[in-house]
Amino acid sequence: MAEQTPEGALTVGFDIGGTNARAAVVDARGTIVDEIRTGTPHDADGLTRTIVGMVGELRGKYDIAAVGLAIAGFLDPDCEIVRFAPHLPWRDDQPVRRDLEAALGLPVRLEHDANSAAWGEYRYGAARDMETWVFFAVGTGIGATLMHRGEIYRGAFGTAPEFGHITVVPGGRVCSCGKQGCLERYASGTSLVDCAIDIATNGGYRKAPLYRAVVEKRASGHDIMAGARAGDELALAALDSFSTWLGRGLAMVADILDPAQIVLGGGVSDDADLYLADARAAMEANIVGAGYRPLPEILCAELGSRAGMIGVADLAREPH
């Protein structure tokens, strides 16, 4: 199904995580009209039935023209096939787009979750009218998108750019991808906890309020951020490490791609006031040609956790 959806049509954007599936009805202005959610099944047939059921529920109230799915995983360059999604039951080059179009009787668009969020920011958020820019999403892990003149760069095989899995510490912390020392093990929401544990187990800040929770591995990334905001010394030390590594990661982005802007998104961006100045300073200190070249502008995303649903719903309006 490659037809153009009607101008101004309502479309549905899905954000499917390992725990919850969210679906939003989105209009042509990028406004969410309605939103529903449910648990994510752990088998492929159950997930298809859930998506069909959620779309059916929304079609009972709205005239839906197309459906888009933001997926955390590897897609083929044409966004037809899910090669691997670590938190979803789709495996082995499953033709998800074809199967869902047959089940729904509607045009379906698949897109990587970071690309979906980036598109949402480009159309309706912080990246409006930008030409060459990078979306850098910092949450549980790190996701990224490069856009140039309104096009998403995918690479030859559809996986670019995986900045979160560049090795920055050979033999360093084990990553869920199977490698060691990946950037996201030092500059993500989950890495905040690892930073705090490393500091605490080496005897640092024993009198800090968060110390016991950290050494007993009961503290979350949210706890570390909250502690830093409250002035907890251990949390602030962990955040300092995080900021330094994030800045080094942003320097890599600038050195490799030379974007005019970098838009920082993901859940951790909600607390950017705590670390962005330090991360920017670390970027400036580590970028090649520091002091002799223009630096990318660092901005915060505007659409929050709904960026992916808004973006992929908008992409679903376009002919595939």
C-alpha positions as CSV (number, residue, x, y, z in Angstrom):
1,M,0.0,0.0,0.0
2,A,1.9,3.1,-1.3
3,E,-0.9,5.6,-1.7
4,Q,-0.8,9.0,-0.2
5,T,-3.1,9.5,2.8
6,P,-5.5,12.4,2.5
7,E,-4.2,15.8,3.6
8,G,-5.1,16.5,7.2
9,A,-6.0,12.9,7.9
10,L,-5.8,11.4,11.3
11,T,-3.1,8.7,11.8
12,V,-2.1,6.4,14.6
13,G,1.4,6.4,16.0
14,F,2.6,3.5,18.2
15,D,5.4,3.4,20.7
16,I,6.0,-0.3,21.5
17,G,8.2,-1.0,24.5
18,G,9.1,-4.2,26.2
19,T,6.5,-3.5,28.9
20,N,3.8,-1.2,27.5
21,A,2.4,-0.4,24.0
22,R,1.1,3.1,23.5
23,A,-1.0,4.3,20.6
24,A,-1.9,7.9,19.8
25,V,-4.2,9.4,17.3
26,V,-2.3,12.4,15.8
27,D,-3.6,15.1,13.5
28,A,-1.7,16.9,10.7
29,R,-0.5,19.6,13.1
30,G,1.3,17.1,15.3
31,T,-1.4,17.3,18.1
32,I,-2.3,14.1,20.0
33,V,-6.1,13.8,19.8
34,D,-6.4,10.6,21.9
35,E,-4.0,8.1,23.5
36,I,-4.4,4.5,24.8
37,R,-2.0,2.0,26.2
38,T,-1.8,-1.7,27.3
39,G,0.8,-4.3,28.2
40,T,3.1,-5.6,25.5
41,P,2.6,-9.3,24.8
42,H,5.7,-11.5,24.6
43,D,4.8,-13.5,21.5
44,A,4.6,-12.3,17.9
45,D,1.0,-13.4,17.3
46,G,-0.1,-11.8,20.6
47,L,1.6,-8.5,19.7
48,T,-0.1,-8.5,16.3
49,R,-3.5,-9.1,17.9
50,T,-2.8,-6.3,20.4
51,I,-1.9,-3.8,17.7
52,V,-5.0,-4.7,15.6
53,G,-7.2,-4.5,18.7
54,M,-5.8,-1.1,19.7
55,V,-6.3,0.3,16.2
56,G,-9.8,-1.2,16.1
57,E,-10.6,0.6,19.4
58,L,-9.4,3.9,18.0
59,R,-11.2,3.4,14.6
60,G,-14.4,3.1,16.5
61,K,-14.1,6.8,17.4
62,Y,-12.0,8.3,14.6
63,D,-11.5,8.0,10.8
64,I,-7.9,6.6,10.8
65,A,-6.0,6.8,7.5
66,A,-2.7,5.0,8.3
67,V,-0.7,3.5,11.1
68,G,3.0,4.0,12.1
69,L,5.1,2.0,14.5
70,A,8.2,3.3,16.3
71,I,10.4,0.3,17.0
72,A,13.5,-0.1,19.2
73,G,15.4,-2.5,17.0
74,F,17.1,-3.1,13.7
75,L,15.0,-2.6,10.5
76,D,16.0,-3.1,6.9
77,P,16.8,0.1,4.9
78,D,13.3,0.1,3.4
79,C,11.6,-0.2,6.8
80,E,9.7,-3.3,5.8
81,I,11.3,-5.9,7.9
82,V,12.2,-6.1,11.6
83,R,15.6,-7.9,11.8
84,F,15.9,-7.8,15.5
85,A,14.2,-6.0,18.4
86,P,15.7,-6.9,21.7
87,H,12.6,-6.2,23.8
88,L,10.0,-7.4,21.3
89,P,9.1,-10.9,19.9
90,W,9.9,-10.1,16.3
91,R,12.9,-11.9,15.0
92,D,14.6,-13.3,11.9
93,D,13.7,-10.8,9.3
94,Q,10.0,-10.9,10.0
95,P,7.9,-8.9,7.4
96,V,6.1,-6.9,10.0
97,R,4.9,-4.2,7.7
98,R,3.3,-6.6,5.2
99,D,1.7,-8.7,7.9
100,L,0.2,-5.7,9.7
101,E,-1.1,-4.1,6.5
102,A,-2.9,-7.4,5.7
103,A,-4.3,-7.6,9.3
104,L,-5.4,-3.9,9.5
105,G,-6.4,-3.1,5.9
106,L,-4.5,0.2,6.3
107,P,-1.1,1.6,5.1
108,V,1.5,0.9,7.8
109,R,4.9,2.6,8.3
110,L,7.7,1.1,10.4
111,E,10.5,3.3,11.7
112,H,13.3,3.1,14.3
113,D,12.3,4.7,17.5
114,A,15.1,7.3,17.6
115,N,14.3,8.2,13.9
116,S,10.6,8.5,14.8
117,A,11.4,10.9,17.7
118,A,13.8,12.9,15.5
119,W,11.2,13.3,12.8
120,G,8.7,14.5,15.4
121,E,11.2,17.1,16.6
122,Y,12.0,18.1,13.0
123,R,8.3,18.6,12.1
124,Y,6.9,20.0,15.3
125,G,9.6,20.5,17.9
126,A,13.0,21.8,18.6
127,A,14.5,20.9,15.2
128,R,12.1,22.8,12.9
129,D,13.8,24.3,9.9
130,M,17.2,22.7,10.7
131,E,19.3,21.4,7.8
132,T,22.1,19.3,9.1
133,W,21.6,18.1,12.7
134,V,21.7,15.1,15.0
135,F,19.1,13.8,17.5
136,F,20.9,12.3,20.5
137,A,18.5,10.5,22.8
138,V,19.8,9.7,26.2
139,G,17.6,7.3,28.3
140,T,18.1,3.7,29.3
141,G,20.6,3.6,26.5
142,I,21.6,6.0,23.7
143,G,19.8,6.4,20.4
144,A,20.8,8.7,17.6
145,T,19.6,10.0,14.2
146,L,21.3,12.1,11.6
147,M,19.1,14.3,9.4
148,H,20.3,16.3,6.4
149,R,17.9,18.5,4.3
150,G,14.8,16.8,5.6
151,E,16.1,13.2,5.0
152,I,17.0,10.6,7.6
153,Y,20.4,9.0,7.0
154,R,20.2,5.3,7.5
155,G,23.5,3.9,6.2
156,A,23.9,1.0,3.7
157,F,22.1,-1.5,5.9
158,G,19.7,0.6,7.9
159,T,21.4,0.7,11.3
160,A,23.2,4.1,11.3
161,P,24.2,5.8,13.6
162,E,24.9,3.7,16.6
163,F,26.8,6.2,18.7
164,G,25.8,4.4,21.9
165,H,27.8,1.4,21.0
166,I,31.1,3.0,20.1
167,T,33.7,1.6,22.4
168,V,35.1,4.3,24.6
169,V,36.7,2.2,27.3
170,P,38.4,-1.0,25.9
171,G,37.5,-3.8,28.3
172,G,35.2,-1.6,30.2
173,R,31.7,-2.1,31.5
174,V,29.7,-4.9,29.9
175,C,27.0,-3.7,27.6
176,S,23.7,-5.4,26.8
177,C,24.8,-5.4,23.1
178,G,27.5,-8.0,24.0
179,K,30.4,-5.6,23.7
180,Q,32.4,-3.9,26.5
181,G,33.0,-0.3,27.2
182,C,30.3,1.2,25.0
183,L,29.5,4.9,25.3
184,E,26.0,4.2,26.7
185,R,27.6,2.3,29.6
186,Y,29.1,5.6,30.7
187,A,26.6,8.3,29.4
188,S,23.1,7.0,29.8
189,G,20.4,6.9,32.5
190,T,21.5,3.5,33.6
191,S,25.1,4.5,33.6
192,L,24.4,7.0,36.4
193,V,23.9,4.1,38.7
194,D,27.1,2.4,37.6
195,C,29.0,5.6,38.1
196,A,27.7,5.9,41.6
197,I,28.4,2.3,42.5
198,D,32.0,2.6,41.2
199,I,32.5,5.7,43.4
200,A,30.9,4.3,46.5
201,T,32.6,0.9,46.3
202,N,35.9,2.7,46.2
203,G,35.1,4.3,49.5
204,G,33.8,7.6,48.3
205,Y,31.1,9.7,50.1
206,R,30.2,7.2,52.8
207,K,28.2,9.9,54.6
208,A,26.1,10.8,51.6
209,P,22.3,10.1,52.0
210,L,22.3,7.9,48.9
211,Y,25.4,5.9,49.9
212,R,23.6,2.9,51.4
213,A,21.0,2.6,48.6
214,V,23.8,2.8,46.0
215,V,26.1,0.1,47.6
216,E,23.1,-2.1,48.1
217,K,22.2,-1.6,44.4
218,R,18.7,-0.2,45.2
219,A,19.2,3.2,43.7
220,S,17.9,4.0,40.2
221,G,19.0,6.6,37.7
222,H,16.0,8.7,38.8
223,D,17.2,8.5,42.4
224,I,20.7,9.7,41.4
225,M,19.2,12.7,39.5
226,A,16.9,13.5,42.4
227,G,19.9,13.2,44.8
228,A,22.0,15.5,42.6
229,R,19.2,18.1,42.6
230,A,19.1,17.9,46.4
231,G,22.8,18.3,46.7
232,D,23.8,14.7,47.6
233,E,27.6,14.6,47.2
234,L,27.7,11.0,45.8
235,A,25.0,11.8,43.3
236,L,26.8,14.9,42.2
237,A,30.0,13.0,41.7
238,A,28.2,10.4,39.6
239,L,26.6,13.1,37.6
240,D,30.0,14.8,37.0
241,S,31.3,11.5,35.5
242,F,28.1,11.2,33.4
243,S,28.5,14.8,32.1
244,T,32.1,14.3,31.2
245,W,31.4,11.1,29.2
246,L,28.3,12.7,27.5
247,G,30.5,15.6,26.5
248,R,33.0,13.3,25.0
249,G,30.2,11.5,23.1
250,L,28.9,14.8,21.7
251,A,32.5,15.6,20.6
252,M,32.6,12.4,18.7
253,V,29.3,13.3,17.0
254,A,30.7,16.7,16.1
255,D,34.0,15.3,14.8
256,I,32.4,12.6,12.7
257,L,29.3,14.4,11.3
258,D,29.9,18.1,11.8
259,P,26.3,19.0,12.5
260,A,25.1,22.6,13.0
261,Q,22.9,21.5,15.9
262,I,22.6,18.5,18.3
263,V,19.1,18.1,19.8
264,L,19.3,16.2,23.2
265,G,16.3,14.0,23.8
266,G,15.3,11.0,25.9
267,G,14.3,10.8,29.5
268,V,17.5,12.1,30.9
269,S,17.1,15.3,28.9
270,D,14.4,16.3,31.5
271,D,17.2,17.1,33.9
272,A,19.5,18.8,31.4
273,D,19.7,21.9,33.6
274,L,21.8,19.8,36.0
275,Y,24.5,18.7,33.6
276,L,24.3,20.3,30.1
277,A,26.7,23.2,30.8
278,D,29.3,20.7,32.0
279,A,28.7,18.3,29.1
280,R,29.0,21.2,26.7
281,A,32.3,22.2,28.3
282,A,33.6,18.6,28.0
283,M,32.5,18.6,24.3
284,E,34.4,21.8,23.7
285,A,37.5,20.4,25.4
286,N,37.5,17.2,23.4
287,I,36.5,18.3,19.9
288,V,39.2,18.3,17.3
289,G,40.3,21.8,16.4
290,A,38.9,23.3,19.6
291,G,39.0,27.1,19.4
292,Y,39.4,27.1,15.6
293,R,36.0,25.9,14.3
294,P,32.3,26.5,14.8
295,L,30.7,24.4,17.5
296,P,27.3,22.7,17.1
297,E,24.5,24.3,19.1
298,I,23.2,22.0,21.8
299,L,19.4,22.2,22.2
300,C,16.9,20.2,24.3
301,A,14.0,18.3,22.6
302,E,10.5,19.8,23.1
303,L,8.1,16.9,22.6
304,G,9.1,14.6,25.5
305,S,8.2,11.0,25.6
306,R,5.5,11.4,22.9
307,A,8.0,12.5,20.2
308,G,8.2,9.0,18.7
309,M,4.4,8.5,18.4
310,I,4.0,12.0,16.9
311,G,6.9,11.5,14.5
312,V,5.9,8.0,13.2
313,A,2.3,9.0,12.9
314,D,3.4,11.9,10.6
315,L,5.7,9.6,8.6
316,A,2.7,7.3,8.1
317,R,1.0,10.0,6.0
318,E,3.8,9.8,3.4
319,P,3.8,7.3,0.6
320,H,6.2,4.5,1.3
